[in-house]
Amino acid sequence: MCTMRVSTFNSLTAAWLARCCTMLFFVALGATSSLAQQTDLAIKLRLAQSFEQAGEWSRAASAYESLLEENPQSFVVVEGLRRTYTELKQYDKAISLIREQLRVNPADENMLTILGGLYDLSGNQPAADSLWRLVIMKDVKNAGLYRLVAAQLIDHRQYERAIEIYLQGRAGTKNDNIYIEELASLYAALHQYHNATTEFIKLVQTNPQQVSYVQSRLASFTNRPEGWQSALDVVRDAVLRSPENVQLHSILAWLLIEGKQYDGALEQYRIIDRVTKANGVELYSFAQRAAQEHAYRTAQRAFQEVLRMNGAANILSYARFGYARAVEELSAESDSAARQPGERTEPAGNITSGVAETMPTFQGALGLYEAILADFPNSDIGMQALFRIGTIRFVRFFDLDGAAKAYDKVRTLPFNPSLQQEAILRLAEVQTAKNDLNRAREDYVQLLRITTDQNREKVLFRLAELNYFEAGFDSASAVLQRLGNTLRSDEANDALQLLYFIQENKPSGDALGEFARAELLVRQRKYSEALARFQALTIRHPSVSLVDDAVMRIAELHLLLNHPEDALSVFRHIVVDMPTSVLRDRAQMRIGEIFESRLRDNAKALEAYEKVLELFPTSLFTEEARKRIRVIRGDSL
């Protein structure tokens, strides 16, 4: 990438110079030639340039040679001919061309530098070095002369020699702060990340406003472990030498975040906040970034520190909300770790023993949101807190009445229209879970009248699902077809999957309606009832095509009811006894996942994953199966 940057820069510079010289060429023609001559020469020049752009170098050379006879002192013509000779590797002709130009102006540093470049390309490095030395010695304090020479070497991809020229230029001009970007780019191109970072840090030290720019340049190599580590070492040393330099702390914090070392980044932001007397504003910004990166433990600490220092008044309420969100996400992580993947307990009402096991994990977050709502009842932050209360009660506790009450209140508050709409959407989902599909439909229809185009597809998909649950397959298909044709929303793929499922299984008659009603029970977390429905379907309609899907649902419901052995039995049945099923590879993969994640039996998990490779070598699951095998064996990924 850095190599490309160096060459691209020089290509752009050359193109700019060519355009400028072309304009000057025509200006000169205007002063010395008639209009007819100007037109003729302009046509010839454009023809030569078109040959050059097309890579027809021999024809370009002939055209430029013809132009040179009429305009022997035109730089644009000379430079065009020099380029074509160089591409044709006719270095002797190119050298003669430039030497002829030097007869008119033997002190022209640009022409002398170009001549040195031609000698270098032809293999005569001593002659090239001699000429370049001559150019530089004209004025060793002239930074531009070193740039002229270095540009030739960069064009020839001789980056190490170009570095030597720039370093020589620093010594000659007695200025260590010139050529910073040039050297940084060259060092990075050579993978000398320590030196490249050193130059970029020097740029920040001379111009503190360049922090964001330097971070973007460092990002070109910090995605490599060795590049990141080299940059980290250099910046840490720089911070130790300048402990009050906020810009250096900012870059160090950025590097630590890039390396997922969020606690270290928090320490840097503590310093930044203290040095800049930000009164918590810098810590708050970092806490938000950590939360976006899903580093919730670090985010929680950062938000907490803002609150303890009683920071700026305009951020305190938002810091409280951020702290509550971090606690909620940490509760979700803790809940996921406590439960085995896929494990659920079956609710027998709004709040069951299974829900009660989840409640303590989230009660802390719920209490924080309720306190925010009490302190800021009629505000945007209070509205956000109320929405989170509804979400915890719905998603985590499956407290449908409590969730409905919270969401219903949110949609009456005027502070955040997008959150209002999201609350109506969630309220409709609650009504679906409560089996009040008419109310759910009314909410969705209301939302369609006010929602943005961004959410319209989501609402339409939910309406199509309601039609599907109620066996309105034709009306569901019509909506799904329109959604599938958009191909721009997240719902498009889901819509196409459901549409395909309906179309494929519509010939099954009543079986599809029974399947849809069983899926509604799953949505309502009535897992035992759903299991009975799916089992009855396989008995009443043993020959329909969707039996395969029904059996898969049965196995997954056993897992949701915490019956892994029953689930394994059903998955094995699919693999062994249903030879025409297209779900056999998925079932075999699920067997391995249950042994690995639920039963903690790595030996049997390994055996199951190996069977995926053996029985289904062309399956989409083979790559994941190989990955799981490597993880279990302890191989590096």
Helices and strands as residue ranges (DSSP letters): H 2-32, H 35-53, H 57-70, H 75-87, H 91-104, H 109-121, H 125-137, H 143-155, H 159-173, H 180-189, H 193-206, G 208-210, H 211-218, H 225-241, H 246-258, H 262-275, H 281-292, H 296-308, H 313-338, H 353-375, H 380-391, I 392-396, H 400-410, H 417-433, H 437-450, H 453-469, H 473-486, H 491-505, G 506-508, H 510-523, H 527-540, H 547-560, H 564-577, H 584-593, I 594-598, H 602-615, H 622-633
